[in-house]
Amino acid sequence: MKTALHLSALLMVYLGYAQSPINNFFSSAMSEYVVVSGTIDESPAGNNAVWNFSSLSQTGTTNTDTFAAPLTTELVNYPNTNQVLKITDNAMNINQVFYNVTGNTLSLTGASNAQFTINYNTDNALVGTYPLVFGNPTTTDPIAGTLSVQSITPSFTGTINSEVDAFGTLTFNVIGQGSYSGGITRIKTEQSIVFSVLGSPGTGSITSYNYYKDSDGALVFRTTNALVSLPALGVNQVINTKEALLTNTLAVEEKPLKSKVMLLYPNPVKDNLNIKLNPTTSIQSIKVMDVNGKLVLDTKIDNQNINLSQLKSGFYFLTITTDLGSMTRKFIKD
């Protein structure tokens, strides 16, 4: 199999095609995605595919990705979890996806949002072993657990299929937010489940597409289409989301800095926020603004640790001015 894949890769290079391996399933921490509306065609697949998602409109919601270790209760509810993705919108609503990462192998252990919860507590859902490239065989894995939707909590069984199904060029435009065009490698996952409530059969499906930049591996576009149907009880839950990576997240113009490195941690923060800069950089002022642009903190103390316990939970922007210029970064207050 390895020889066949190697020859396939050589053939694609000979024909002028190119792709990059996907080394990491996840987005970068604190990546921001605008939730968009508009008709898109995700049917192109295979090598040298072309996707053109033009004239997308932002729905008004921006999601921010953060990662955390599972809480004790989450470990009980979602066995084998060792990493949690939290997707937080402007109103601080949180969607959570639970994972098990063992070496280079990634599995789903659960997912929860306002519409439904799916828990793979009987048989986790294998996504794949990284790096992944186009030409790898489809991964098919049995899944089982419990589902919670519209006050019913049946057990389910089913399968998950995962594959790098395409690479090519993606072009999209989000009105008022900018555009993207470049090389992409795509992962497709399809879940199909069956369950029964009081003898009545139900079905569910979740199809996700993740588009990764060939240049740096960034997750630039993602979609999820989910359906849970139980006709006998009138259950027909549909979730369709489309998200584009927001690249122009800073509304504040920055002066040039000799060093563009500024790290805020922990993020999300509960009380004390640490600021890591070049050791030779001198801080002149620190300002914190909320999402409405209101100044909530202004200090001129050269201090790389600030107490934020007085702030309410939510999104904030920290602007730091130094002897070399200014930078702005976004953080979440728990």
C-alpha positions as CSV (number, residue, x, y, z in Angstrom):
1,M,0.0,0.0,0.0
2,K,2.8,2.4,0.9
3,T,4.5,1.8,-2.5
4,A,1.2,2.4,-4.3
5,L,0.7,5.7,-2.5
6,H,4.2,6.8,-3.2
7,L,3.8,6.1,-6.9
8,S,0.5,8.0,-6.8
9,A,2.2,11.0,-5.3
10,L,5.0,10.9,-7.9
11,L,2.4,10.8,-10.7
12,M,0.5,13.8,-9.3
13,V,3.8,15.8,-9.2
14,Y,4.6,14.7,-12.8
15,L,1.1,15.9,-13.9
16,G,1.6,19.2,-12.3
17,Y,-0.7,18.7,-9.3
18,A,0.4,19.6,-5.8
19,Q,-0.9,19.0,-2.3
20,S,0.4,19.3,1.3
21,P,-0.1,16.7,4.0
22,I,-2.5,17.6,6.8
23,N,-0.4,17.3,9.9
24,N,-3.0,18.6,12.4
25,F,-6.8,18.3,12.4
26,F,-7.3,21.3,14.7
27,S,-7.4,25.1,14.1
28,S,-4.8,27.3,15.9
29,A,-5.8,28.4,19.3
30,M,-7.8,31.7,19.3
31,S,-8.6,31.4,15.6
32,E,-11.6,33.5,14.7
33,Y,-14.3,32.3,12.2
34,V,-17.2,34.3,10.8
35,V,-20.4,32.3,10.5
36,V,-21.5,32.8,6.9
37,S,-24.6,32.3,4.8
38,G,-24.8,31.7,1.1
39,T,-25.1,28.8,-1.4
40,I,-21.9,26.7,-1.8
41,D,-21.2,23.6,-3.8
42,E,-18.9,21.2,-2.0
43,S,-19.4,18.4,-4.5
44,P,-16.0,18.8,-6.3
45,A,-13.6,16.1,-5.1
46,G,-10.5,14.3,-6.2
47,N,-7.2,15.9,-7.3
48,N,-7.1,19.4,-8.7
49,A,-10.6,20.2,-7.5
50,V,-11.9,23.8,-7.7
51,W,-14.3,25.3,-5.2
52,N,-15.7,28.8,-5.7
53,F,-17.8,30.1,-2.7
54,S,-18.5,33.6,-3.9
55,S,-20.6,36.4,-2.2
56,L,-20.9,34.9,1.2
57,S,-22.5,37.1,3.9
58,Q,-21.6,37.2,7.6
59,T,-24.6,36.2,9.8
60,G,-23.4,38.6,12.5
61,T,-21.7,35.9,14.6
62,T,-18.0,35.4,15.1
63,N,-16.7,32.2,16.7
64,T,-13.4,31.9,18.6
65,D,-11.7,28.5,19.0
66,T,-9.9,27.7,22.3
67,F,-8.6,24.4,23.7
68,A,-8.5,23.1,27.2
69,A,-8.0,19.9,29.2
70,P,-11.3,18.2,30.2
71,L,-12.9,18.9,33.5
72,T,-13.5,16.1,36.0
73,T,-17.2,15.9,35.1
74,E,-16.4,15.9,31.4
75,L,-14.1,13.0,31.9
76,V,-16.9,11.1,33.6
77,N,-19.4,12.0,30.8
78,Y,-17.0,11.6,27.9
79,P,-14.6,8.7,28.7
80,N,-11.1,8.8,27.2
81,T,-11.3,12.6,26.5
82,N,-8.0,14.4,26.9
83,Q,-8.6,17.6,24.8
84,V,-11.7,19.8,24.5
85,L,-12.3,22.3,21.7
86,K,-14.5,25.2,22.8
87,I,-16.2,27.3,20.0
88,T,-17.4,30.5,21.6
89,D,-19.6,33.1,19.8
90,N,-20.1,36.8,20.5
91,A,-22.9,36.1,23.0
92,M,-20.6,33.7,24.9
93,N,-22.6,30.6,23.8
94,I,-20.2,27.7,23.7
95,N,-20.2,24.6,21.5
96,Q,-17.9,21.9,22.7
97,V,-16.2,19.0,20.9
98,F,-14.4,16.3,22.9
99,Y,-11.4,14.4,21.6
100,N,-8.9,11.7,22.5
101,V,-5.5,12.3,21.1
102,T,-3.1,9.4,21.5
103,G,0.2,9.9,19.7
104,N,-0.8,10.9,16.1
105,T,-4.2,9.3,16.3
106,L,-7.3,11.4,16.8
107,S,-10.8,10.1,17.9
108,L,-14.0,11.9,18.8
109,T,-15.4,11.2,22.2
110,G,-18.4,13.6,22.1
111,A,-19.9,16.9,21.0
112,S,-22.4,19.2,22.7
113,N,-24.3,22.4,21.7
114,A,-27.7,24.0,22.3
115,Q,-29.5,21.7,19.8
116,F,-28.2,18.3,20.7
117,T,-25.5,16.2,22.4
118,I,-23.8,13.1,21.0
119,N,-21.7,11.0,23.3
120,Y,-19.4,8.2,21.9
121,N,-19.2,6.6,25.4
122,T,-19.6,3.1,24.1
123,D,-17.3,3.2,21.1
124,N,-15.2,6.4,20.3
125,A,-15.2,7.7,16.7
126,L,-11.8,7.3,15.0
127,V,-11.0,10.3,12.7
128,G,-7.5,9.2,11.6
129,T,-3.8,9.0,12.2
130,Y,-1.7,12.0,11.0
131,P,-0.2,13.1,8.8
132,L,-3.0,12.5,6.2
133,V,-2.6,12.9,2.5
134,F,-4.9,12.5,-0.5
135,G,-4.6,8.9,-1.6
136,N,-4.8,7.4,1.9
137,P,-7.6,4.8,2.1
138,T,-10.9,5.9,3.7
139,T,-11.0,5.2,7.5
140,T,-14.2,3.4,8.5
141,D,-14.9,2.9,12.2
142,P,-17.9,1.6,14.2
143,I,-19.3,4.1,16.7
144,A,-21.8,3.8,19.6
145,G,-23.1,5.8,22.5
146,T,-26.0,8.0,23.5
147,L,-27.8,10.9,21.8
148,S,-29.7,13.7,23.4
149,V,-32.1,15.8,21.3
150,Q,-35.5,17.4,22.1
151,S,-35.7,15.7,25.5
152,I,-35.0,12.1,24.2
153,T,-31.8,10.3,25.0
154,P,-31.6,7.0,23.0
155,S,-28.6,4.8,22.5
156,F,-27.2,4.6,19.0
157,T,-24.9,2.6,16.8
158,G,-23.4,3.5,13.5
159,T,-20.2,4.2,11.5
160,I,-17.8,7.1,10.8
161,N,-16.0,7.4,7.5
162,S,-13.0,9.8,7.3
163,E,-10.8,10.6,4.3
164,V,-8.8,13.3,2.6
165,D,-11.1,13.3,-0.3
166,A,-9.8,16.2,-2.4
167,F,-7.1,18.8,-3.0
168,G,-7.1,21.8,-5.3
169,T,-8.0,25.5,-5.2
170,L,-10.5,27.2,-2.9
171,T,-11.8,30.8,-3.5
172,F,-14.3,32.5,-1.3
173,N,-15.4,36.1,-0.5
174,V,-17.1,37.2,2.6
175,I,-18.8,40.5,2.0
176,G,-17.2,43.2,4.2
177,Q,-14.6,40.8,5.6
178,G,-12.3,40.0,2.7
179,S,-11.5,37.1,0.5
180,Y,-9.2,34.1,0.1
181,S,-7.9,32.1,-2.9
182,G,-5.3,29.4,-2.7
183,G,-4.3,25.8,-2.5
184,I,-6.4,23.6,-0.2
185,T,-6.4,20.0,1.0
186,R,-9.7,18.8,2.4
187,I,-10.9,16.3,5.0
188,K,-14.4,14.8,4.8
189,T,-16.0,13.0,7.7
190,E,-19.4,11.3,7.4
191,Q,-21.3,9.8,10.4
192,S,-24.4,7.7,10.1
193,I,-26.3,6.4,13.1
194,V,-29.5,4.5,13.9
195,F,-31.5,4.4,17.1
196,S,-34.9,3.5,18.5
197,V,-37.3,5.2,20.9
198,L,-40.3,3.2,22.1
199,G,-40.0,0.9,19.1
200,S,-39.9,3.8,16.6
201,P,-36.8,3.9,14.4
202,G,-34.7,7.0,14.1
203,T,-31.7,8.0,12.0
204,G,-29.0,10.6,12.2
205,S,-26.2,11.9,10.0
206,I,-23.3,14.4,10.4
207,T,-21.2,15.4,7.4
208,S,-18.2,17.8,7.9
209,Y,-15.7,19.3,5.5
210,N,-12.5,20.9,6.7
211,Y,-10.4,22.9,4.2
212,Y,-6.7,23.4,5.1
213,K,-4.2,25.8,3.4
214,D,-1.4,24.1,1.7
215,S,1.0,26.9,2.5
216,D,0.8,26.7,6.3
217,G,-1.8,24.1,7.3
218,A,-4.3,26.7,8.6
219,L,-8.0,25.6,8.7
220,V,-9.5,28.3,6.6
221,F,-13.0,27.0,5.9
222,R,-15.3,24.4,7.6
223,T,-18.8,23.2,7.3
224,T,-21.1,20.9,9.2
225,N,-24.4,19.5,8.2
226,A,-26.3,17.4,10.8
227,L,-29.7,15.8,10.8
228,V,-31.5,13.8,13.5
229,S,-34.9,12.4,12.4
230,L,-37.5,10.4,14.4
231,P,-40.7,10.8,12.4
232,A,-43.0,9.0,14.9
233,L,-42.3,11.6,17.6
234,G,-42.0,14.6,15.3
235,V,-38.3,15.0,15.8
236,N,-36.5,16.6,12.8
237,Q,-33.4,18.5,14.1
238,V,-31.3,20.1,11.4
239,I,-28.0,22.0,11.9
240,N,-26.1,23.6,9.0
241,T,-23.1,25.8,9.6
242,K,-20.5,27.4,7.4
243,E,-17.5,29.2,8.8
244,A,-14.7,31.2,7.2
245,L,-11.4,32.0,8.9
246,L,-11.3,35.7,9.8
247,T,-7.9,37.1,8.8
248,N,-8.5,40.8,9.5
249,T,-9.4,40.5,13.2
250,L,-7.6,43.7,14.4
251,A,-9.6,46.9,14.1
252,V,-6.8,48.9,15.7
253,E,-3.9,50.0,13.4
254,E,-0.6,48.9,14.7
255,K,2.7,50.7,14.4
256,P,5.6,48.6,13.1
257,L,7.4,46.6,15.8
258,K,10.9,45.2,15.4
259,S,9.5,42.1,17.2
260,K,5.9,41.0,16.4
261,V,5.9,38.5,19.3
262,M,3.4,39.0,22.0
263,L,1.9,36.0,23.9
264,L,-1.0,36.3,26.3
265,Y,-1.5,33.4,28.7
266,P,-3.5,31.7,30.1
267,N,-6.2,32.4,27.5
268,P,-9.0,32.1,28.5
269,V,-8.0,33.8,31.7
270,K,-9.8,33.8,35.1
271,D,-7.8,36.3,37.2
272,N,-4.2,37.1,36.2
273,L,-3.2,37.5,32.6
274,N,0.5,37.2,31.7
275,I,2.1,39.1,28.8
276,K,5.2,37.7,27.3
277,L,7.4,40.0,25.1
278,N,10.9,40.3,24.0
279,P,12.9,40.8,27.2
280,T,14.5,44.0,26.0
281,T,11.1,45.6,25.2
282,S,9.9,48.3,27.6
283,I,6.1,48.6,28.2
284,Q,4.7,52.1,28.1
285,S,1.0,51.5,28.5
286,I,-1.6,48.7,28.5
287,K,-5.2,49.3,27.5
288,V,-8.1,46.7,27.5
289,M,-11.3,47.3,25.6
290,D,-14.5,45.2,25.4
291,V,-16.1,44.1,22.2
292,N,-18.1,47.4,22.0
293,G,-14.9,49.5,22.1
294,K,-15.3,50.6,25.7
295,L,-12.1,51.2,27.6
296,V,-12.2,49.0,30.7
297,L,-8.5,49.2,31.8
298,D,-5.8,51.8,31.2
299,T,-2.4,51.5,33.0
300,K,1.1,52.9,32.4
301,I,2.8,50.5,34.7
302,D,5.6,48.4,33.1
303,N,4.1,45.2,34.3
304,Q,3.8,41.9,32.4
305,N,1.2,40.5,34.8
306,I,-2.2,42.2,35.1
307,N,-5.2,41.3,37.4
308,L,-8.5,41.0,35.5
309,S,-10.6,39.5,38.2
310,Q,-12.9,42.6,38.1
311,L,-13.9,42.1,34.5
312,K,-17.1,40.3,33.5
313,S,-16.9,37.1,31.3
314,G,-16.5,37.9,27.6
315,F,-14.2,38.9,24.8
316,Y,-11.7,41.7,25.2
317,F,-8.9,43.4,23.2
318,L,-5.6,44.2,24.9
319,T,-3.5,46.9,23.2
320,I,0.1,47.2,24.5
321,T,2.3,50.2,23.6
322,T,6.1,49.7,23.9
323,D,9.2,51.6,23.0
324,L,9.0,49.8,19.6
325,G,5.3,50.5,18.8
326,S,2.0,48.9,19.6
327,M,0.2,45.6,19.2
328,T,-3.3,44.4,19.9
329,R,-4.4,40.9,20.8
330,K,-7.8,39.3,21.7
331,F,-8.5,37.3,24.8
332,I,-11.4,35.7,26.6
333,K,-12.2,36.4,30.3
334,D,-13.8,33.3,32.0
